[in-house]
Amino acid sequence: MTNDSTHHDDHLFEQVCAKHSVKPEVVSELLKIEREYQLQNKRHGIYDRLRECIQGSVQAEERRD
């Protein structure tokens, strides 16, 4: 059952990303950054890290075009 749930979650995640034209890898990286800062009282630097991740993704897309 866990494998089915994981497969369903993965499929849903990919559908949501596709619907919003966002690469799943980018969203996964953003979530990873959020989790790293989640339990910290002061989340100093999180916006810089999120911005870097997004800018890197945008720049990579621009190079492909």
BELSUL-V47950 format. One record per pair of residues at least 4 apart in sequence whose C-alpha atoms are under 6 Angstrom apart, sorted by the first residue. I is the first residue (numbers start at 1). J is the second residue. D is the distance in whole Angstrom. If there is no record, write none. Layout:
I;J;D  I;J;D
//
This chain:
17;21;6  17;22;5  17;24;6  34;38;6  37;43;6  47;51;6  51;55;6  52;56;6
//
